[in-house]
Amino acid sequence: MGNSESCADVDECSVGYNLCGEKQACSNVLGNFQCKCAQGYSYDSGSGSCKDVDECSNARDVCPYLTECINTDGSFICDCNEPGYLADGNNCVDIDECEIGSHSCLENSTCVNAAGSFRCFCNKGFTGDGSKGCYDIDECRIEVCGDYEFCVNTEGSFSCVCKQGFIAMGATCKDADECGSDEAACLHDAVCVNLPGSYVCQCKPGYHIIDIACHDINECQQDLAECDEQAACYNTDGSYLCICNKGLYGDGFYCSESVLDGQCLEEDEECAAALSERRREKSKTRSKSAYAAVKKSVAQAFLKPSEWLLMFPIILFCQFLSVM
């Protein structure tokens, strides 16, 4: 035999000829080729052609949860059928409306992302519906500040400011002692008395206020002196003296021929009793003067009603002494 040549299979599908029809795929076989419907299509014997396969009607679970199957020519897609989700391949991913700014939250509210949606919450210090409107809360309508502070409402918040006469000490307000500083405007012969949030200027015993200054009380002229009827009254700065008339003895509050150096003779019991009574009356009179001085000083200092309450125990004590 002569030389023989071997034969090799020709891959008709790769030579570039359009051997198969539309929507068909060429498949090479030994010595031949076959035309089959492409993926996503099936052969229709009636028409002799390849027709689209509706994957959405043939398989209910072809798409994952929250997605909707939509048939396409030769294939299908899984589209998100729930608002607030975005298709990512064949899956649905939640849309963060707060991050991308597609929310509808209003001013003074905060957006909080939720599955498939979002929520709007009013910021601290505001009330209402974050999607409809947030309104400032007036915290000053309730007691949020201390006793010595007043409340100042601000947008979404508030502040506590010390009242007049008080100073800030850390987080609290404490009384400012005007008497211990140069803030008190008490004149000569007046005594500064500190009060919570304020102060008063009181005249010393034996003085009273005229206009804004303290002046000596002339007890002798105003018939305030408790001198004995047989004694002479001499006014002094802030007080007075009682001196028994010539020929009489005593402390001026009680004068008698039986009194020597302010003491009664031992055998004169009537003198001793009278002298004791006069001294008690003297003490009582001085208490009345102290009460009157405090009351008048406070009244002329134009105290507020709240400050009257603070001075009331002092006035009450002086009044108690005056009736003893």
C-alpha positions in Angstrom: 0.0 0.0 0.0 1.0 3.5 -0.6 1.4 6.3 1.9 -1.8 6.8 3.8 -2.9 10.1 5.5 -4.8 10.3 8.8 -8.0 12.3 9.1 -8.7 14.7 11.9 -12.1 15.9 13.1 -13.0 19.4 12.1 -14.6 21.5 14.8 -17.3 23.1 12.8 -18.4 25.3 15.7 -15.0 27.1 15.8 -14.5 27.8 12.2 -16.7 30.9 12.3 -19.6 29.7 10.3 -23.1 30.5 11.6 -24.1 26.9 11.3 -26.9 27.2 14.0 -29.9 29.4 14.1 -30.8 32.3 16.4 -30.9 31.4 20.1 -29.0 28.2 19.4 -25.6 27.0 20.6 -23.3 25.0 18.4 -21.9 21.8 20.0 -19.1 19.9 18.1 -19.2 16.1 17.9 -16.8 13.7 16.2 -17.1 14.2 12.5 -20.1 16.5 12.8 -21.8 19.2 15.0 -25.1 19.7 16.7 -27.3 22.7 17.3 -28.9 23.0 20.7 -31.0 25.8 22.3 -28.9 28.2 24.3 -29.2 28.5 28.1 -32.4 30.1 29.0 -34.2 28.7 25.9 -35.9 25.4 25.1 -36.7 23.7 21.8 -40.2 24.2 20.5 -41.1 21.3 18.2 -44.1 23.0 16.8 -42.2 25.9 15.4 -38.9 24.2 15.2 -37.2 27.0 17.0 -35.9 27.9 20.4 -38.1 29.9 22.7 -37.4 31.7 26.0 -37.8 29.8 29.2 -39.8 31.7 31.8 -37.8 30.9 34.9 -40.1 33.0 37.1 -43.1 30.8 36.4 -41.2 27.5 36.5 -39.4 28.0 39.8 -41.0 29.9 42.6 -37.8 30.1 44.8 -35.5 31.2 42.0 -35.1 34.6 43.8 -34.2 35.2 47.5 -36.4 36.8 50.2 -37.6 40.3 49.6 -36.9 40.1 45.9 -39.2 39.7 42.9 -38.4 37.6 39.9 -38.7 39.4 36.5 -38.3 37.2 33.3 -36.1 38.5 30.6 -35.2 37.1 27.1 -33.1 34.1 27.8 -32.7 34.8 31.5 -34.3 36.6 34.5 -33.5 39.2 37.2 -34.3 39.4 40.9 -35.6 42.9 41.7 -36.3 44.3 45.2 -40.0 44.6 45.7 -39.8 46.3 49.2 -39.2 50.0 49.6 -36.1 50.9 51.5 -34.0 48.2 49.8 -31.6 48.2 46.9 -30.8 45.3 44.6 -27.2 44.0 44.9 -26.9 41.2 42.4 -29.6 38.7 43.4 -29.9 40.1 46.9 -31.6 43.1 48.5 -29.6 45.4 50.7 -31.1 47.9 53.2 -30.8 51.5 52.1 -29.3 53.7 54.9 -31.4 56.8 54.2 -29.7 58.7 57.1 -26.3 58.2 55.6 -27.1 59.1 52.0 -29.4 62.0 53.1 -32.6 60.8 51.5 -34.6 61.0 54.8 -37.2 63.5 55.6 -36.3 64.4 59.2 -36.7 68.0 60.0 -34.6 70.6 61.9 -33.7 69.7 65.5 -34.2 66.0 64.9 -32.0 63.0 64.4 -32.4 60.3 61.7 -32.0 56.7 62.9 -31.8 54.0 60.2 -34.2 51.0 60.4 -34.6 47.9 58.3 -36.1 49.1 55.0 -36.9 52.5 56.4 -35.8 55.2 59.0 -37.1 57.0 62.0 -36.9 60.7 63.1 -36.4 61.5 66.8 -36.4 65.0 68.3 -33.1 66.0 69.8 -32.7 66.5 73.5 -34.4 69.6 74.7 -37.1 69.4 72.0 -40.4 67.6 71.8 -42.7 66.6 69.0 -42.5 64.4 65.9 -39.1 64.5 64.1 -40.8 64.1 60.7 -43.4 66.8 61.4 -41.7 69.3 63.7 -39.7 69.5 66.9 -40.3 72.3 69.4 -38.2 73.7 72.2 -39.0 72.5 75.7 -39.1 75.3 78.3 -37.3 73.6 81.1 -37.7 76.8 83.2 -41.4 75.9 83.7 -40.3 73.2 86.1 -37.9 73.6 89.0 -34.6 72.8 87.4 -32.4 75.4 89.2 -31.4 75.9 92.8 -32.9 78.1 95.5 -30.5 81.0 94.8 -30.6 80.7 91.0 -33.0 81.8 88.3 -33.6 79.8 85.1 -32.9 81.2 81.6 -34.4 79.1 78.8 -32.4 78.7 75.6 -33.0 76.9 72.3 -33.0 73.2 73.2 -31.5 73.8 76.7 -31.4 76.2 79.6 -28.9 77.8 82.0 -29.0 78.6 85.8 -27.8 82.1 86.7 -27.1 83.2 90.3 -29.6 85.7 91.7 -28.4 89.2 92.7 -26.5 89.0 96.0 -25.2 85.5 95.3 -22.0 84.3 93.5 -21.2 81.1 91.7 -19.2 78.6 93.6 -18.6 75.6 91.4 -22.0 74.2 90.4 -23.9 76.1 93.1 -24.6 79.7 94.2 -23.6 81.0 97.6 -24.4 84.2 99.4 -22.1 87.1 98.7 -21.1 88.6 102.1 -21.5 92.3 101.2 -20.5 93.3 104.7 -17.1 91.6 104.3 -16.4 93.4 101.1 -16.6 97.0 99.8 -20.0 96.4 98.3 -21.9 97.5 101.4 -22.8 101.2 101.5 -23.3 101.6 105.2 -22.4 105.1 106.5 -20.7 106.1 109.7 -22.2 104.8 112.9 -24.2 102.1 111.0 -23.6 98.4 111.4 -23.8 96.2 108.3 -25.8 93.0 108.8 -25.5 90.4 106.1 -28.6 88.6 104.8 -29.0 85.8 102.3 -28.6 87.7 99.0 -28.6 91.1 100.5 -27.7 93.2 103.6 -29.1 95.9 105.8 -27.5 98.8 107.6 -28.6 99.1 111.2 -27.8 102.0 113.5 -26.1 101.2 116.7 -28.1 101.4 120.0 -28.8 105.0 120.8 -29.0 106.1 117.2 -31.7 106.2 114.6 -31.8 106.7 110.8 -32.5 110.2 109.4 -32.5 110.0 105.6 -29.7 107.5 105.1 -27.4 108.4 108.0 -27.4 107.4 111.7 -27.9 110.2 114.2 -27.8 110.2 118.0 -31.1 109.9 119.8 -31.6 112.6 122.4 -33.4 110.4 124.9 -33.7 113.3 127.3 -35.6 115.5 124.8 -37.8 112.7 123.4 -38.8 111.6 126.9 -37.2 108.2 126.4 -34.9 108.4 129.4 -35.9 106.4 132.5 -34.3 108.8 135.0 -35.7 109.2 138.4 -38.1 112.2 138.9 -35.5 113.6 141.2 -32.7 113.2 138.7 -31.4 115.3 135.8 -31.0 113.8 132.3 -27.9 114.5 130.2 -27.7 113.3 126.7 -24.5 111.6 125.5 -23.4 110.2 122.1 -25.5 107.1 121.7 -26.9 107.1 125.2 -27.7 109.3 128.2 -26.9 109.9 131.9 -29.2 110.2 134.9 -27.7 112.2 137.8 -29.5 112.5 141.1 -30.3 116.0 142.2 -28.1 117.6 144.9 -28.6 116.0 148.3 -29.8 112.7 146.9 -28.0 109.5 146.2 -28.4 106.7 143.7 -27.6 105.7 140.1 -30.0 108.3 138.7 -32.6 105.8 137.8 -33.5 105.7 141.5 -32.6 108.5 143.8 -33.0 108.6 147.6 -31.4 110.0 150.7 -30.8 106.4 151.8 -28.8 105.4 148.8 -25.0 105.6 149.0 -22.7 104.8 146.0 -25.6 103.1 144.2 -26.5 100.8 147.1 -29.3 101.0 149.7 -28.6 101.0 153.4 -29.1 97.5 154.8 -32.0 98.6 157.1 -33.9 100.3 154.3 -35.8 97.4 152.7 -38.1 99.7 150.8 -35.2 101.3 149.2 -33.7 98.0 148.2 -36.9 96.8 146.6 -37.4 100.1 144.7 -33.8 100.1 143.5 -34.2 96.6 142.2 -37.4 97.5 140.4 -35.8 100.5 138.8 -32.9 98.5 137.5 -35.3 95.9 136.0 -37.2 98.7 134.4 -33.9 100.1 133.0 -33.0 96.8 131.4 -36.6 96.5 130.0 -36.3 100.0 128.6 -33.0 99.3 126.9 -34.5 96.1 125.3 -37.4 98.2 124.0 -34.9 100.6 122.5 -33.0 97.8 120.8 -36.3 96.4 119.4 -37.4 99.8 118.1 -33.9 100.4 116.6 -33.9 97.1 114.7 -37.5 97.6 113.5 -36.9 101.1 112.3 -33.6 100.3 110.7 -35.1 97.4 108.8 -38.1 99.4 107.7 -35.9 102.2 106.4 -33.6 99.8 104.6 -36.6 98.9 102.3 -36.3 95.2 102.8 -38.1 92.8 100.5 -40.9 90.6 101.9 -38.6 87.6 101.7 -35.9 89.5 103.7 -38.5 90.5 106.3 -38.9 86.7 107.0 -35.2 86.5 107.6 -35.2 89.4 110.1 -38.4 88.2 111.9 -36.6 86.0 114.4 -34.3 89.0 115.4 -37.3 91.3 115.8 -39.3 88.7 117.7 -36.4 88.1 120.1 -36.0 91.8 120.8 -39.8 92.1 121.3 -39.6 89.2 123.8 -37.0 91.0 125.8 -39.1 94.2 125.8 -42.0 92.5 127.5 -40.0 90.7 130.2 
